[in-house]
Amino acid sequence: MPTMKPALVLISIVWSMTLVASVAAAGPKGYLQAGLMGTVQPAGVPNHRVTPPIDGKTIGLAAAVGFFVTPTVAVEGELVAGRPISTPQRFFYDWFEDYAAESRDVFLGANVRWRPVAARHLELVGGGGLAISTFAERSIVRTELPFPGRPNVPTSEPDRVDTEVQLAVNGGIAVPLPVSSKIELVPAFTFRWVSRSASGQGAYLGVGSYAYQFGGTVRFEFD
């Protein structure tokens, strides 16, 4: 698992990109945006003793602060945090464990946003940063297989929770719709890929390495 020290360094880098852009640009046009974002998490391939893989849908919050360093190019820092996605799972060997498997990603990164001159209400967005992922096995019930002298009595086990910090990249489109001179509604679609460790808990539980996000934010512009 990656250590926290390089992770903190990367967090500092991606957020400082926005601050550097604001200082370097002459008279940048800034904005703050926030809203709701839905996530679709396709299934991955779990450990051969675990079934089924985690997949599902969830909703969360998205926020960004940035600056248009030119009339068509912006640099921003972004935070996206969704609710956990949960799937009933079973581990099997010479005993069974039934539990609720959970996966939750928090994305922290930096994006470049480009508005094509010929398409006023379209933005192409790309960037990367960190995915801070929490994986859990909750409400675990262990059942031994019936062998002579061993009672087949279900027993509760403590929850297991693990956190992993991984690199992530993203790309997507947004459609800013003006409400006033300083406010826009911004529907968006984003594809995210996470560099999940093959030996990590996410891979063990069958969490896919990519996800789709869609939703909308409200953007407030300032000079």
C-alpha positions in Angstrom: 0.0 0.0 0.0 1.3 3.5 -0.8 2.6 5.4 2.2 0.9 8.6 3.3 4.0 10.8 2.8 4.1 10.7 -1.1 0.3 10.9 -1.1 0.4 14.2 0.9 3.1 15.5 -1.5 0.8 14.7 -4.5 -2.2 16.4 -2.8 -0.1 19.5 -2.3 1.1 19.5 -5.9 -2.4 19.2 -7.5 -4.0 21.9 -5.3 -1.0 24.3 -5.7 -1.5 24.2 -9.5 -4.6 26.3 -9.1 -2.8 28.9 -6.9 0.1 29.1 -9.3 -2.2 29.7 -12.2 -3.9 32.5 -10.4 -0.7 34.3 -9.7 0.9 33.7 -13.1 -2.1 34.9 -15.1 -2.8 38.5 -15.7 -6.2 39.3 -14.4 -7.6 35.7 -14.1 -11.3 35.2 -14.0 -12.1 32.9 -11.0 -15.0 30.7 -10.2 -16.3 28.4 -7.5 -18.7 25.6 -8.3 -20.5 22.9 -6.2 -23.3 20.4 -6.8 -24.4 16.8 -6.8 -22.7 14.0 -8.7 -24.0 10.4 -9.4 -21.5 7.6 -9.8 -21.9 4.2 -11.6 -19.3 1.7 -10.4 -19.0 -1.4 -12.7 -17.9 -4.7 -11.2 -14.3 -5.8 -11.2 -12.9 -9.3 -10.7 -12.9 -10.4 -7.0 -10.8 -13.1 -5.3 -11.7 -16.6 -6.4 -13.2 -17.3 -2.9 -15.4 -14.1 -2.9 -18.7 -13.6 -4.8 -20.2 -11.5 -6.2 -18.0 -8.4 -7.0 -18.9 -5.0 -5.8 -20.9 -2.8 -8.2 -23.7 -0.3 -8.0 -24.7 3.3 -8.0 -24.3 6.1 -5.5 -24.6 9.9 -5.2 -22.2 12.5 -3.7 -20.9 16.0 -3.7 -18.6 17.7 -6.1 -16.8 21.0 -5.6 -14.1 22.9 -7.5 -12.3 26.2 -7.4 -10.4 27.6 -10.4 -9.4 30.4 -12.7 -9.7 31.0 -16.4 -6.1 31.9 -17.2 -7.1 32.7 -20.8 -10.7 33.2 -22.2 -10.8 29.5 -23.1 -8.5 27.7 -20.7 -9.0 27.2 -16.9 -7.1 25.4 -14.2 -9.0 24.1 -11.1 -8.7 22.1 -8.0 -11.4 19.5 -7.5 -12.9 17.4 -4.7 -15.5 14.7 -5.3 -16.9 12.6 -2.4 -19.6 10.0 -2.8 -21.5 7.7 -0.5 -20.3 4.1 -0.1 -21.5 1.5 -2.6 -22.5 -1.7 -0.9 -23.0 -5.3 -2.2 -23.9 -8.4 -0.1 -20.9 -10.8 -0.4 -19.9 -14.3 0.6 -16.4 -15.7 1.3 -16.2 -19.5 1.2 -13.5 -22.0 2.2 -14.1 -24.6 4.8 -16.3 -22.0 6.4 -18.6 -19.2 5.1 -18.5 -15.5 5.8 -21.5 -13.4 4.8 -21.2 -9.6 5.0 -21.9 -6.3 3.4 -19.0 -5.3 1.2 -18.5 -1.5 0.8 -16.4 0.7 -1.4 -16.1 4.5 -1.2 -13.8 6.8 -3.2 -12.9 10.4 -2.5 -11.2 12.1 -5.5 -8.8 15.0 -4.9 -7.1 16.4 -7.9 -6.5 19.2 -10.5 -8.1 19.7 -13.9 -7.6 21.7 -17.1 -10.8 23.0 -18.6 -10.9 24.0 -22.2 -13.7 25.9 -24.1 -13.5 25.5 -27.8 -13.9 28.9 -29.5 -16.6 27.6 -31.9 -18.6 25.9 -29.1 -19.5 28.5 -26.4 -21.5 26.1 -24.3 -19.1 23.2 -24.2 -16.1 22.5 -22.1 -13.6 19.6 -22.3 -12.2 18.6 -19.0 -9.2 16.4 -18.1 -6.9 15.9 -15.1 -5.8 13.7 -12.4 -4.8 13.4 -8.7 -5.5 11.0 -5.9 -8.3 8.5 -5.1 -8.6 8.0 -1.4 -10.5 4.7 -1.2 -12.2 3.0 1.8 -13.1 -0.6 1.6 -15.1 -2.4 4.3 -16.6 -5.7 5.3 -19.5 -5.0 7.7 -22.0 -7.1 9.7 -19.9 -10.2 9.2 -21.5 -13.5 10.1 -19.2 -16.6 10.1 -20.7 -20.1 9.7 -18.5 -23.2 10.1 -19.2 -26.2 7.8 -20.7 -29.1 9.8 -17.9 -31.5 10.9 -18.0 -34.0 13.7 -17.5 -32.3 17.0 -17.8 -28.8 15.5 -21.2 -27.1 15.9 -22.6 -25.3 12.9 -23.5 -22.1 14.8 -23.2 -18.7 13.0 -21.1 -16.2 14.9 -20.5 -12.5 14.5 -17.1 -11.1 13.5 -15.8 -7.5 13.9 -16.0 -5.2 10.9 -12.9 -5.0 8.7 -12.0 -1.6 7.2 -9.0 -0.7 5.0 -8.0 2.6 3.3 -5.8 2.9 0.2 -4.5 5.9 -1.6 -4.1 5.5 -5.4 -3.4 7.6 -8.4 -6.4 8.5 -10.6 -7.0 10.2 -13.9 -10.2 11.6 -15.4 -11.7 13.1 -18.5 -15.1 14.4 -19.5 -17.4 17.1 -20.9 -19.4 19.9 -19.3 -22.1 22.2 -20.7 -22.2 25.6 -18.9 -25.7 27.2 -19.2 -25.8 30.9 -18.2 -28.3 31.9 -15.6 -27.0 35.4 -15.1 -23.7 37.3 -15.8 -22.1 35.6 -12.8 -23.9 32.3 -12.4 -24.0 29.2 -14.6 -25.6 25.7 -14.3 -23.0 23.1 -15.4 -24.3 19.6 -16.3 -21.3 17.3 -16.6 -20.2 13.7 -17.5 -16.9 12.3 -16.3 -15.0 9.1 -16.8 -12.5 8.2 -13.9 -9.8 5.5 -13.8 -8.1 4.5 -10.6 -4.8 2.7 -10.4 -6.0 0.0 -7.9 -3.3 -2.3 -6.5 -3.8 -5.9 -7.6 -2.9 -7.0 -4.1 -5.1 -4.4 -2.3 -8.4 -4.9 -0.6 -10.3 -3.2 -3.4 -9.1 -5.9 -5.9 -9.9 -8.6 -3.4 -13.5 -7.5 -3.1 -13.9 -7.0 -6.8 -14.0 -3.2 -7.1 -13.6 -2.1 -10.7 -10.8 0.3 -11.7 -13.1 2.7 -13.5 -16.3 4.6 -12.9 -18.7 6.9 -14.7 -20.0 10.1 -13.0 -22.8 12.4 -14.1 -24.6 15.3 -12.5 -24.5 19.1 -12.3 -23.0 21.9 -10.4 -23.8 25.6 -9.9 -20.8 27.9 -10.9 -20.3 31.3 -9.3 -17.8 33.5 -11.2 -15.8 36.3 -9.7 -13.1 38.7 -11.0 
